[in-house]
């Protein structure tokens, strides 16, 4: 199956994942100008009225870039919508996205037919993130155009499936767009994701350690200093299991080796409580050992591009 036109012919097969609190228009714009899909959660705009300003900034800046550089147009951008019932802003945020005809919408925490139909009505594409094959089936049955396979080791909310198993099972029945998430922080890992059957790599944690990211200096340095042993998997903070930096858990006065289990029925993703949890407790994937310094986003993408080409060259010479 051919990729939707909006996702075809990207200079580099990468989608920057939406980082709660951290992603902002500045980061999204630089990701897109560098040739990868930039994204951010709608909920990062606070108050809700700010989303209109942010979408105006992104669309106008990227349009100006394309006029000035017709030979190297920017990649499209995406907005992440949390469709869980705790998000009381969803209707408002979808209306704003409709006005700006957001090209790609990433949906999380519950596939919804009405949301998919709304995006399709303005000509957009929906990618839904899933952690197993069962949820993948449900997402496509409800009208999603593609899937984001969130495998073991991904930052923030993450599953436990090996990427090999997850992609293999999905590709047995689905030939549409798939992005793979989970510890991808090098160009070689991007190529590996494609070799497994994914169309795109979905990269988040590495972009936290960029100059444009709206993260504290301590958070960025923790990404640079960290490795896979510094990641803790827990559902304490939002009710859904995710991966977090051990340093931030210790700083919050908690024992990362003895965290209590949260009640999943009390999940919270849209309100101030969720924002506070994600501000104090830092999400991160296991692939951060490859992140050695804080860079402008364009320089990170340039590194990934070089490594991707080098990996392809090594394979062709083998």
Backbone bond lengths (Angstrom), bond angles and torsions (degrees), N, CA, C in turn:
res aa  C-N    CA-C-N  psi(-1)  N-CA   C-N-CA  omega(-1)  CA-C   N-CA-C  phi
1 X - - - 1.470 - - 1.525 109.61 -
2 X 1.334 116.07 130.67 1.455 120.52 179.58 1.522 110.31 -70.34
3 X 1.334 115.42 149.16 1.457 120.19 177.18 1.522 110.15 -69.84
4 X 1.335 118.11 149.65 1.465 119.98 172.73 1.528 109.33 -56.73
5 X 1.318 118.38 144.54 1.465 120.34 -177.12 1.522 114.62 -50.44
6 X 1.330 117.60 -36.82 1.461 120.36 -177.46 1.530 111.77 -65.13
7 X 1.339 117.24 -23.52 1.457 121.20 -178.31 1.524 113.02 -105.36
8 X 1.313 116.60 -3.37 1.462 120.11 -179.12 1.531 110.41 -82.38
9 X 1.308 115.14 149.38 1.472 122.48 172.06 1.527 114.49 64.36
10 X 1.318 117.47 32.87 1.466 119.36 172.56 1.529 109.17 -68.51
11 X 1.329 118.30 141.08 1.465 119.93 177.36 1.528 113.18 -58.11
12 X 1.327 116.25 -32.37 1.456 122.22 179.29 1.532 107.05 -141.39
13 X 1.347 118.12 131.57 1.471 120.11 -173.99 1.527 113.04 -77.49
14 X 1.326 115.81 66.56 1.463 121.50 -176.29 1.524 109.98 -132.55
15 X 1.322 115.24 136.74 1.450 122.50 169.25 1.526 106.86 -115.33
16 X 1.315 116.40 121.83 1.458 120.07 175.55 1.519 108.61 -74.79
17 X 1.313 117.44 123.19 1.458 119.20 -175.23 1.527 111.47 -73.89
18 X 1.337 116.84 150.34 1.469 121.00 179.07 1.521 110.34 -72.82
19 X 1.302 117.07 123.53 1.462 122.72 -175.00 1.527 109.03 -106.59
20 X 1.328 116.48 115.09 1.458 120.15 -176.39 1.525 110.27 -60.25
21 X 1.322 116.10 129.46 1.456 126.54 -176.02 1.528 111.66 74.55
22 X 1.322 118.38 -41.32 1.472 122.84 -170.33 1.528 113.30 -76.65
23 X 1.334 117.74 -43.31 1.467 120.14 -177.98 1.520 110.61 -70.28
24 X 1.326 116.69 145.54 1.451 123.04 -179.13 1.521 108.42 -154.71
25 X 1.342 119.02 170.44 1.456 119.83 -177.99 1.521 114.19 -55.96
26 X 1.326 117.58 -38.69 1.457 119.87 -179.13 1.535 111.27 -58.99
27 X 1.335 116.76 -45.08 1.464 120.74 179.91 1.524 110.38 -68.10
28 X 1.329 116.93 -45.22 1.463 120.57 -179.30 1.524 110.68 -58.38
29 X 1.308 116.43 -45.55 1.471 120.99 -178.68 1.528 111.11 -62.00
30 X 1.314 117.11 -44.22 1.468 119.47 -179.16 1.526 111.84 -68.69
31 X 1.328 117.12 -35.72 1.466 119.74 175.30 1.526 110.08 -61.36
32 X 1.308 116.93 -49.00 1.460 121.11 -178.06 1.523 111.83 -63.91
33 X 1.318 117.17 -43.15 1.465 120.31 179.13 1.517 111.66 -63.67
34 X 1.346 115.89 -28.86 1.467 120.13 179.27 1.527 112.13 -81.14
35 X 1.334 117.35 -9.61 1.458 119.77 174.59 1.506 116.24 106.06
36 X 1.349 117.80 10.76 1.467 120.29 175.13 1.524 108.26 -119.53
37 X 1.320 116.33 155.34 1.461 120.11 178.53 1.527 108.76 -67.38
38 X 1.321 116.71 122.75 1.455 121.24 175.37 1.512 109.42 -96.84
39 X 1.324 116.45 147.87 1.463 118.15 -178.98 1.521 110.63 -148.30
40 X 1.326 114.60 162.48 1.469 120.85 174.57 1.518 109.18 -154.86
41 X 1.330 118.33 152.47 1.460 120.59 173.77 1.530 110.74 -71.65
42 X 1.317 116.39 139.53 1.470 119.56 174.40 1.519 110.44 -58.13
43 X 1.325 116.90 -33.76 1.459 121.50 -177.06 1.524 113.59 -68.12
44 X 1.334 117.66 -12.04 1.468 119.00 176.91 1.517 111.82 -68.78
45 X 1.323 116.37 -23.27 1.466 120.59 177.73 1.518 108.43 -81.23
46 X 1.319 116.02 112.98 1.474 121.38 -178.85 1.521 109.35 -137.92
47 X 1.348 117.44 123.09 1.451 127.97 5.09 1.527 112.48 -70.27
48 X 1.323 116.32 174.65 1.460 121.13 -175.78 1.523 112.11 -56.66
49 X 1.319 116.57 -32.35 1.471 120.27 -178.47 1.524 112.46 -62.75
50 X 1.331 116.40 -20.89 1.460 119.92 -179.47 1.527 112.10 -68.21
51 X 1.320 118.06 -22.75 1.464 120.47 -178.65 1.520 111.15 -59.41
52 X 1.316 116.84 -38.94 1.470 120.56 177.90 1.525 110.47 -60.12
53 X 1.314 117.52 -45.70 1.459 121.17 179.51 1.523 111.20 -62.87
54 X 1.303 116.09 -41.41 1.464 119.99 -178.25 1.529 111.87 -66.84
55 X 1.331 116.80 -42.04 1.462 119.10 179.71 1.530 110.89 -68.15
56 X 1.308 116.05 -35.11 1.467 119.26 175.84 1.527 109.87 -63.31
57 X 1.335 116.87 -44.65 1.464 120.81 179.40 1.521 111.48 -61.23
58 X 1.318 116.98 -45.75 1.471 120.68 -178.28 1.526 111.06 -64.39
59 X 1.326 116.82 -50.86 1.465 119.60 -175.61 1.533 111.90 -66.01
60 X 1.326 116.95 -40.93 1.461 119.54 -178.87 1.529 111.75 -70.10
61 X 1.327 117.01 -39.67 1.463 119.88 -179.73 1.515 111.36 -68.18
62 X 1.321 117.45 -42.12 1.464 120.05 179.70 1.530 111.30 -69.08
63 X 1.328 117.28 -35.41 1.463 120.23 177.02 1.531 110.49 -64.40
64 X 1.324 116.50 -41.00 1.466 120.37 177.87 1.532 110.44 -65.11
65 X 1.319 116.39 -40.12 1.468 120.16 177.17 1.528 110.74 -60.50
66 X 1.321 116.88 -43.39 1.465 119.91 -178.44 1.521 111.95 -66.54
67 X 1.336 116.46 -35.81 1.473 119.05 176.89 1.527 110.99 -66.09
68 X 1.319 116.26 -36.97 1.462 120.42 -178.81 1.527 112.34 -79.98
69 X 1.328 117.19 -24.06 1.466 121.37 -176.44 1.528 110.54 -132.80
70 X 1.329 117.29 65.96 1.472 119.39 -177.82 1.525 112.99 -62.73
71 X 1.328 116.47 -20.69 1.462 120.12 179.47 1.527 112.47 -83.35
72 X 1.311 117.96 -12.75 1.469 122.34 -178.74 1.524 108.97 -144.19
73 X 1.316 115.62 67.61 1.450 119.92 -177.41 1.529 111.30 -68.81
74 X 1.317 114.91 155.13 1.452 120.62 -179.15 1.522 111.12 -70.38
75 X 1.320 115.71 152.41 1.457 121.42 172.32 1.528 108.74 -70.93
76 X 1.321 118.39 159.89 1.470 120.71 178.14 1.526 111.10 -70.26
77 X 1.323 116.10 166.09 1.467 120.35 177.48 1.520 109.78 -115.49
78 X 1.325 114.96 164.72 1.466 121.10 -178.97 1.518 110.07 -133.62
79 X 1.320 115.22 150.36 1.459 122.15 173.63 1.529 108.30 -118.82
80 X 1.312 115.26 132.88 1.456 121.73 179.11 1.529 110.20 -92.48
81 X 1.328 115.47 129.97 1.453 121.38 176.01 1.526 109.51 -116.86
82 X 1.327 116.43 124.06 1.453 122.03 172.39 1.521 106.84 -82.42
83 X 1.335 117.37 113.40 1.469 119.74 -174.88 1.523 112.26 -97.45
84 X 1.328 116.79 8.53 1.463 121.43 175.32 1.533 109.58 -64.49
85 X 1.326 116.40 150.18 1.466 121.63 -175.45 1.527 113.51 -60.91
86 X 1.324 117.94 -19.40 1.462 119.99 179.77 1.527 112.81 -73.59
87 X 1.312 117.43 -12.37 1.465 121.04 -179.24 1.521 109.78 -87.83
88 X 1.320 117.02 95.82 1.465 120.56 -177.88 1.528 112.77 -81.86
89 X 1.323 116.74 3.45 1.466 120.90 177.91 1.520 113.21 -99.60
90 X 1.308 118.46 -3.83 1.463 121.00 -169.87 1.522 112.88 -55.40
91 X 1.329 117.67 -47.51 1.462 119.95 -177.96 1.526 110.95 -61.40
92 X 1.315 117.03 -45.50 1.466 120.38 178.39 1.523 111.20 -60.77
93 X 1.314 116.57 -48.49 1.463 120.71 -175.42 1.529 111.71 -66.36
94 X 1.326 117.20 -34.42 1.462 119.85 177.09 1.531 110.86 -67.63
95 X 1.318 116.94 -36.70 1.467 119.99 178.01 1.526 110.77 -63.47
96 X 1.337 116.57 -39.97 1.466 119.86 178.27 1.534 110.17 -66.74
97 X 1.312 116.98 -43.31 1.464 120.57 178.68 1.526 111.10 -61.18
98 X 1.332 117.20 -36.38 1.463 121.13 178.48 1.522 111.04 -64.07
99 X 1.337 116.88 -39.79 1.462 119.99 -179.87 1.526 111.31 -63.20
100 X 1.312 116.28 -33.67 1.474 119.93 -178.80 1.519 112.85 -98.74
101 X 1.334 115.83 4.69 1.469 120.66 178.34 1.531 111.29 46.59
102 X 1.319 115.24 54.36 1.466 121.10 180.00 1.527 108.92 -53.46
103 X 1.328 117.73 125.02 1.472 119.85 -172.34 1.528 115.09 -68.09
104 X 1.343 116.97 -33.19 1.464 120.54 -178.38 1.527 108.10 -134.31
105 X 1.311 116.49 130.16 1.463 121.77 174.47 1.522 107.72 -116.97
106 X 1.332 115.45 127.17 1.462 122.33 176.79 1.525 107.34 -101.75
107 X 1.321 116.98 118.10 1.464 120.26 -178.95 1.521 109.94 -103.36
108 X 1.332 115.43 145.19 1.466 121.85 -176.20 1.513 110.97 -137.73
109 X 1.316 115.39 149.00 1.467 123.59 171.19 1.522 112.86 62.89
110 X 1.332 114.25 54.56 1.454 120.26 173.64 1.512 112.74 121.41
111 X 1.337 117.01 108.93 1.472 120.63 178.21 1.526 109.85 -74.62
112 X 1.335 116.06 137.43 1.470 120.37 -178.11 1.521 110.77 -135.22
113 X 1.325 115.29 125.47 1.456 121.06 -179.72 1.523 111.65 -60.59
114 X 1.339 117.51 -41.85 1.461 119.73 -176.83 1.524 112.13 -64.33
115 X 1.325 116.60 -37.18 1.464 119.91 178.09 1.524 109.96 -67.00
116 X 1.324 116.80 -44.40 1.462 120.11 179.53 1.523 111.64 -61.37
117 X 1.315 116.07 -42.71 1.466 119.69 179.98 1.523 111.53 -64.74
118 X 1.320 116.45 -37.32 1.465 119.99 178.94 1.533 110.80 -63.52
119 X 1.330 116.41 -43.57 1.466 120.22 179.25 1.525 110.42 -64.31
120 X 1.322 116.40 -44.06 1.465 120.02 179.46 1.522 111.49 -62.39
121 X 1.332 117.05 -31.74 1.466 120.95 -178.71 1.514 111.83 -62.96
122 X 1.338 118.18 -32.35 1.470 118.78 177.25 1.534 112.28 -97.11
123 X 1.337 117.41 6.29 1.457 120.63 175.33 1.507 114.65 92.79
124 X 1.331 116.96 11.80 1.454 120.14 -179.59 1.516 113.16 -87.03
125 X 1.326 114.41 171.05 1.463 123.36 179.68 1.526 108.11 -115.84
126 X 1.332 116.65 140.44 1.465 121.60 -179.84 1.528 110.15 -111.04
127 X 1.328 115.59 126.95 1.461 122.37 170.14 1.519 107.09 -113.83
128 X 1.324 116.98 128.64 1.459 120.18 -177.90 1.520 110.14 -112.77
129 X 1.345 117.04 133.49 1.466 117.58 -178.84 1.528 110.83 -89.46
130 X 1.328 114.43 139.33 1.468 121.61 -174.91 1.532 108.65 -139.01
131 X 1.350 115.36 158.85 1.464 119.28 179.50 1.527 112.40 -116.74
132 X 1.341 117.01 -3.66 1.462 118.66 177.07 1.530 109.79 -155.91
133 X 1.326 115.88 172.61 1.454 121.74 -175.55 1.528 112.21 -67.86
134 X 1.318 117.76 -33.30 1.456 121.00 178.90 1.526 111.27 -62.15
135 X 1.329 116.14 -47.30 1.464 119.95 177.87 1.530 111.34 -66.07
136 X 1.326 116.90 -31.63 1.466 120.59 177.52 1.523 110.64 -62.00
137 X 1.328 116.78 -45.91 1.464 120.65 177.43 1.522 111.04 -58.42
138 X 1.323 116.76 -45.67 1.463 120.71 -178.03 1.526 111.21 -62.37
139 X 1.328 116.45 -40.28 1.461 120.02 -178.81 1.525 111.58 -63.13
140 X 1.316 117.01 -45.27 1.463 120.41 -178.97 1.526 110.29 -70.15
141 X 1.326 117.69 -39.42 1.468 120.88 177.11 1.518 111.73 -59.12
142 X 1.335 117.23 -30.73 1.461 120.81 -178.78 1.526 113.05 -92.65
143 X 1.346 116.44 6.27 1.457 119.07 169.75 1.506 118.05 106.18
144 X 1.329 118.58 6.55 1.468 118.96 175.68 1.520 109.81 -65.51
145 X 1.325 117.16 147.14 1.465 121.64 -179.63 1.519 112.16 -85.52
146 X 1.323 116.20 -27.74 1.455 120.21 -177.76 1.512 110.63 -155.21
147 X 1.321 115.35 176.42 1.457 121.60 -174.10 1.516 111.62 -127.67
148 X 1.316 114.72 148.18 1.458 121.59 169.83 1.516 105.94 -113.96
149 X 1.320 116.27 109.45 1.454 121.92 -176.69 1.527 108.53 -85.53
150 X 1.322 116.00 106.28 1.460 121.47 -177.05 1.532 107.94 -92.44
151 X 1.313 115.89 98.88 1.458 121.96 -173.74 1.531 111.02 -92.74
152 X 1.326 115.04 179.76 1.462 120.83 178.03 1.518 110.72 -57.22
153 X 1.314 115.63 140.67 1.461 120.48 176.82 1.505 115.50 91.88
154 X 1.336 117.83 -3.14 1.462 120.02 179.22 1.525 110.52 -72.88
155 X 1.307 116.73 154.39 1.451 120.86 179.07 1.513 111.67 -78.46
156 X 1.334 115.90 154.83 1.457 119.91 -179.72 1.522 110.24 65.77
157 X 1.333 116.82 -146.37 1.459 120.58 -179.42 1.524 109.38 -62.74
158 X 1.322 116.79 123.76 1.463 120.40 -172.77 1.513 110.89 -147.02
159 X 1.331 114.41 155.81 1.451 120.72 176.59 1.515 111.59 -92.37
160 X 1.325 114.93 -169.48 1.469 120.62 -177.53 1.523 112.03 -121.84
161 X 1.326 117.47 1.48 1.457 120.37 -177.68 1.530 111.76 -76.63
162 X 1.321 115.73 140.61 1.460 120.30 169.94 1.523 109.08 -60.31
163 X 1.332 118.08 139.61 1.464 118.81 177.96 1.531 112.04 -61.05
164 X 1.334 117.48 -31.03 1.453 120.38 178.28 1.533 110.24 -62.57
165 X 1.326 116.14 -47.67 1.463 120.47 -179.28 1.524 111.60 -66.65
166 X 1.329 116.59 -44.17 1.456 120.80 -174.54 1.531 111.63 -65.33
167 X 1.324 117.25 -49.32 1.465 120.20 179.65 1.522 110.93 -65.02
168 X 1.326 116.37 -41.55 1.459 120.46 -179.96 1.526 111.65 -57.95
169 X 1.326 116.95 -46.46 1.459 120.54 -178.49 1.523 112.11 -66.85
170 X 1.327 117.33 -40.27 1.463 120.52 -179.62 1.519 111.06 -68.00
171 X 1.318 117.27 -40.79 1.463 120.62 -177.39 1.530 113.06 -70.04
172 X 1.308 118.36 -12.28 1.459 120.48 175.81 1.524 111.67 -66.65
173 X 1.335 116.90 -23.45 1.467 119.25 -176.30 1.528 113.99 -133.69
174 X 1.326 118.42 -14.24 1.469 120.58 -175.06 1.523 110.34 -120.95
175 X 1.329 116.32 124.71 1.468 119.94 -179.62 1.522 112.52 -111.96
176 X 1.337 117.12 16.00 1.458 121.28 178.67 1.515 112.61 -88.62
177 X 1.322 117.10 -171.16 1.467 121.56 -175.73 1.526 112.96 -64.66
178 X 1.318 116.28 132.53 1.464 122.20 174.75 1.522 108.80 -132.20
179 X 1.320 115.76 130.67 1.466 121.74 169.64 1.524 106.89 -109.46
180 X 1.314 116.50 139.83 1.463 121.20 -178.88 1.514 110.11 -108.60
181 X 1.341 115.22 130.87 1.458 122.29 178.66 1.519 109.59 -118.61
182 X 1.332 115.99 140.41 1.456 119.97 175.58 1.508 112.69 142.97
183 X 1.324 117.19 92.23 1.474 122.91 173.19 1.519 113.72 68.24
184 X 1.320 117.96 26.75 1.467 120.91 179.75 1.523 109.03 -94.00
185 X 1.326 116.54 114.93 1.467 120.09 -178.18 1.514 112.41 -144.61
186 X 1.339 117.48 10.94 1.465 121.78 177.01 1.525 109.29 -134.55
187 X 1.325 115.75 160.60 1.455 119.86 176.51 1.512 112.48 -64.43
188 X 1.333 116.92 -33.90 1.463 120.30 177.37 1.522 110.93 -63.80
189 X 1.335 116.90 -37.59 1.460 120.52 178.26 1.527 111.06 -67.67
190 X 1.329 117.16 -33.05 1.465 120.77 175.45 1.531 109.48 -61.47
191 X 1.330 116.34 -45.79 1.458 120.63 178.95 1.528 110.69 -64.47
192 X 1.324 116.87 -38.35 1.464 120.75 178.66 1.524 110.81 -62.38
193 X 1.335 116.88 -38.62 1.462 120.28 178.27 1.528 110.26 -60.91
194 X 1.318 116.44 -41.70 1.462 119.90 177.63 1.529 111.43 -66.55
195 X 1.330 116.43 -39.06 1.467 120.45 179.95 1.525 110.97 -61.70
196 X 1.332 116.75 -32.26 1.466 120.81 179.35 1.518 112.80 -75.83
197 X 1.340 116.77 -16.56 1.453 120.04 179.52 1.509 115.28 121.42
198 X 1.327 117.26 -1.93 1.463 120.16 176.06 1.529 109.90 -79.97
199 X 1.314 115.73 155.95 1.470 120.56 175.96 1.515 111.81 -90.69
200 X 1.338 115.75 -29.76 1.458 120.76 -175.00 1.525 110.47 -138.53
201 X 1.305 115.03 153.84 1.463 121.30 167.03 1.525 106.98 -95.32
202 X 1.323 115.16 142.31 1.463 122.44 -178.19 1.519 106.35 -114.09
203 X 1.330 117.10 107.82 1.458 122.06 -169.34 1.525 110.42 -116.81
204 X 1.340 115.66 127.55 1.452 119.85 179.62 1.508 114.36 -123.33
205 X 1.326 117.28 -59.50 1.468 120.90 -169.99 1.518 113.26 -57.52
206 X 1.324 117.74 -39.18 1.463 120.11 -179.31 1.528 111.47 -61.26
207 X 1.336 117.65 -29.96 1.464 120.49 -179.36 1.527 112.37 -78.78
208 X 1.336 117.30 -12.86 1.467 118.47 174.39 1.525 109.71 -64.53
209 X 1.330 116.68 -37.37 1.465 121.60 -179.14 1.518 110.50 -88.09
210 X 1.337 116.32 50.24 1.459 121.07 173.77 1.519 108.78 -122.23
211 X 1.314 115.81 157.84 1.458 120.00 -176.55 1.526 112.34 -63.90
212 X 1.343 116.39 -31.43 1.458 119.74 -175.93 1.525 113.19 -81.22
213 X 1.303 117.92 -19.70 1.466 120.94 -175.78 1.526 111.31 -64.23
214 X 1.325 115.67 141.36 1.462 121.29 -179.90 1.534 109.48 -89.31
215 X 1.323 114.47 63.82 1.463 122.11 177.74 1.517 107.43 -124.67
216 X 1.320 116.43 153.98 1.462 119.87 179.06 1.527 109.88 -67.83
217 X 1.309 115.99 158.80 1.462 120.22 177.04 1.527 111.27 -60.06
218 X 1.336 116.19 -36.13 1.467 119.56 178.66 1.522 111.26 -64.83
219 X 1.306 116.30 -40.50 1.466 121.34 179.07 1.532 109.75 -63.14
220 X 1.320 116.08 -47.79 1.464 119.76 179.76 1.524 111.14 -60.90
221 X 1.336 116.45 -42.38 1.461 119.53 -179.27 1.523 110.79 -66.91
222 X 1.326 117.27 -34.13 1.460 120.71 177.96 1.531 110.73 -64.04
223 X 1.334 116.78 -35.31 1.469 120.22 175.47 1.527 109.70 -65.43
224 X 1.328 116.36 -44.36 1.469 120.92 -179.81 1.528 111.09 -63.80
225 X 1.317 116.63 -41.20 1.465 121.28 -176.62 1.527 113.10 -79.22
226 X 1.312 117.63 -19.15 1.455 121.52 -168.52 1.516 115.15 -86.39
227 X 1.326 114.38 167.99 1.458 123.74 175.25 1.526 107.19 -147.71
228 X 1.317 116.56 -178.16 1.460 120.02 -173.83 1.527 112.90 -59.83
229 X 1.328 117.94 -30.76 1.466 120.25 179.26 1.527 112.94 -67.34
230 X 1.326 117.02 -13.49 1.463 121.29 -178.17 1.526 112.71 -93.40
231 X 1.326 117.78 9.33 1.456 121.87 -176.98 1.528 110.22 -106.03
232 X 1.342 115.41 135.30 1.460 122.65 -179.55 1.530 108.70 -119.35
233 X 1.327 116.21 134.44 1.469 122.24 -179.47 1.524 109.01 -102.79
234 X 1.339 117.35 119.99 1.469 120.78 -174.80 1.524 110.68 -155.46
235 X 1.341 116.17 154.55 1.470 120.14 173.86 1.529 111.64 -107.83
236 X 1.335 116.86 9.89 1.460 121.00 -174.04 1.525 113.33 -60.94
237 X 1.318 117.80 -36.85 1.464 120.07 -164.37 1.527 114.66 -85.16
238 X 1.331 118.23 -28.72 1.468 119.95 178.36 1.515 113.07 -131.83
239 X 1.315 118.27 -7.50 1.454 121.08 -175.77 1.510 113.18 97.38
240 X 1.331 117.16 -12.74 1.463 123.12 176.82 1.526 108.30 -115.90
241 X 1.315 117.58 137.96 1.453 120.18 -178.42 1.533 111.31 -63.48
242 X 1.313 114.23 139.66 1.456 120.16 178.26 1.510 110.83 -155.92
243 X 1.329 115.62 172.23 1.463 122.56 -179.50 1.524 110.34 -106.09
244 X 1.349 114.98 133.47 1.456 121.22 -173.96 1.522 110.88 -137.80
245 X 1.322 116.03 155.38 1.451 121.28 178.16 1.534 110.63 -75.03
246 X 1.314 114.61 126.92 1.465 120.97 -178.33 1.526 110.98 -57.88
247 X 1.337 117.31 -37.39 1.467 120.69 -177.76 1.524 111.59 -57.42
248 X 1.314 117.36 -41.14 1.463 120.14 -177.88 1.526 111.27 -71.57
249 X 1.314 116.88 -32.50 1.465 120.34 177.86 1.528 110.51 -66.91
250 X 1.324 116.08 -42.76 1.467 120.93 177.36 1.523 110.32 -63.18
251 X 1.337 116.20 -42.11 1.469 120.43 -179.73 1.520 112.04 -63.53
252 X 1.333 115.99 -26.61 1.469 120.16 178.38 1.527 112.25 -82.47
253 X 1.344 116.08 2.70 1.446 120.16 177.47 1.512 114.63 84.20
254 X 1.332 116.39 18.99 1.460 121.06 -178.58 1.525 110.70 -110.24
255 X 1.312 115.65 156.93 1.464 121.88 177.38 1.525 108.12 -94.39
256 X 1.333 118.91 108.35 1.466 120.83 -175.81 1.519 113.73 -62.89
257 X 1.330 117.32 -19.43 1.462 120.51 -179.99 1.525 112.83 -90.71
258 X 1.330 116.81 -4.31 1.472 120.44 -177.92 1.527 110.52 -143.17
259 X 1.324 116.20 56.03 1.454 120.52 179.92 1.525 110.56 -84.67
260 X 1.322 117.38 137.84 1.469 119.37 176.32 1.521 110.89 -69.75
261 X 1.325 115.54 165.23 1.461 121.54 178.43 1.522 108.61 -95.24
262 X 1.338 115.95 135.55 1.461 120.83 -178.64 1.529 110.72 -88.28
263 X 1.324 115.61 160.73 1.457 122.44 176.61 1.527 108.72 -84.42
264 X 1.346 119.02 111.31 1.466 120.88 -177.52 1.517 113.57 -59.46
265 X 1.342 117.97 -23.68 1.466 120.29 -179.33 1.523 112.43 -70.72
266 X 1.337 116.55 -11.49 1.461 120.35 -179.37 1.526 111.71 -107.91
267 X 1.333 115.17 31.45 1.454 119.84 179.46 1.525 111.08 -58.79
268 X 1.330 116.16 144.51 1.460 120.83 179.25 1.513 109.05 -142.94
269 X 1.355 115.81 124.53 1.457 119.30 -177.63 1.524 113.25 -131.58
270 X 1.317 117.87 -15.26 1.449 118.46 -173.02 1.512 115.91 -108.17
271 X 1.318 118.69 -20.29 1.452 120.07 -171.72 1.509 114.32 -97.21
272 X 1.327 115.28 -172.76 1.456 120.48 -177.31 1.521 112.29 -65.87
273 X 1.337 117.12 -29.94 1.460 119.86 178.70 1.514 111.49 -62.26
274 X 1.330 116.08 -43.52 1.456 119.98 178.31 1.522 110.51 -65.10
275 X 1.323 116.49 -41.20 1.462 119.73 -179.85 1.518 110.60 -62.47
276 X 1.322 117.33 -41.84 1.453 120.44 -179.52 1.532 110.68 -64.19
277 X 1.338 115.99 -42.17 1.469 119.13 179.91 1.523 110.92 -60.22
278 X 1.330 116.75 -43.41 1.456 119.88 -177.01 1.521 112.05 -77.66
279 X 1.316 117.16 -19.51 1.462 119.86 175.54 1.519 110.78 -75.87
280 X 1.327 116.18 -40.73 1.458 121.14 -176.98 1.516 113.27 -85.16
281 X 1.343 117.08 -32.50 1.455 122.56 -178.83 1.520 107.86 -110.85
282 X 1.318 117.02 120.74 1.465 121.64 -169.60 1.521 112.03 -93.41
283 X 1.323 116.06 120.35 1.453 121.15 175.27 1.521 110.86 -72.29
284 X 1.324 116.03 146.80 1.466 120.76 177.48 1.515 109.87 -167.40
285 X 1.317 115.94 145.55 1.456 121.51 175.07 1.514 111.85 -89.57
286 X 1.320 115.59 173.65 1.457 121.33 -175.99 1.532 113.99 -79.09
287 X 1.325 118.21 -8.38 1.458 120.32 -174.73 1.512 115.81 -86.09
288 X 1.336 118.09 8.08 1.461 120.56 -171.10 1.528 114.49 -70.54
289 X 1.317 117.95 -9.04 1.458 119.11 175.82 1.518 112.56 -59.47
290 X 1.334 117.34 -20.69 1.460 121.52 179.17 1.525 112.74 -83.30
291 X 1.333 117.26 -9.34 1.470 121.26 -177.66 1.522 108.64 -92.65
292 X 1.323 117.10 113.52 1.464 121.96 -172.57 1.518 114.81 -106.84
293 X 1.337 117.44 -15.45 1.455 119.59 -179.43 1.519 110.08 -162.48
294 X 1.332 115.06 161.16 1.457 120.84 175.27 1.524 107.94 -82.45
295 X 1.343 116.16 126.54 1.458 121.98 -174.76 1.526 110.58 -131.06
296 X 1.329 117.65 160.75 1.460 118.79 165.29 1.527 108.86 -61.12
297 X 1.309 117.77 147.95 1.464 121.05 -177.78 1.526 111.59 -56.79
298 X 1.317 116.84 -38.12 1.477 119.01 -178.61 1.526 111.16 -64.41
299 X 1.335 117.06 -32.62 1.461 119.19 178.97 1.523 111.28 -74.57
300 X 1.329 117.49 -33.51 1.459 119.81 174.18 1.524 109.96 -63.29
301 X 1.331 116.65 -45.72 1.462 119.74 179.31 1.527 110.46 -62.92
302 X 1.331 117.28 -38.40 1.467 120.43 178.14 1.532 110.70 -62.21
303 X 1.327 116.26 -39.99 1.476 118.76 176.92 1.520 110.85 -63.32
304 X 1.311 116.65 -46.15 1.455 120.23 179.09 1.533 111.31 -60.02
305 X 1.321 115.94 -38.59 1.460 120.75 178.65 1.529 110.83 -63.35
306 X 1.338 117.14 -46.31 1.470 120.75 179.68 1.527 110.36 -61.38
307 X 1.312 115.97 -46.02 1.462 119.75 -178.32 1.527 111.43 -65.79
308 X 1.305 116.54 -35.57 1.468 121.14 178.73 1.531 110.54 -64.27
309 X 1.324 115.53 -45.96 1.475 120.09 178.95 1.527 110.48 -64.71
310 X 1.329 116.41 -42.55 1.463 120.22 179.31 1.528 111.39 -61.99
311 X 1.318 116.88 -40.52 1.464 120.53 179.44 1.520 111.31 -65.52
312 X 1.318 117.05 -40.98 1.468 120.33 177.99 1.523 110.40 -65.54
313 X 1.328 115.98 -37.90 1.466 119.31 179.65 1.525 111.09 -65.38
314 X 1.348 116.14 -42.42 1.465 119.63 178.47 1.511 111.50 -59.59
315 X 1.318 116.52 -40.79 1.461 119.75 -179.45 1.533 111.28 -67.79
316 X 1.318 116.21 -38.90 1.472 119.30 -178.78 1.520 111.58 -68.66
317 X 1.340 116.93 -24.86 1.463 121.28 -179.22 1.525 112.30 -90.37
318 X 1.331 116.59 -12.83 1.468 120.06 -176.28 1.526 111.57 -71.14
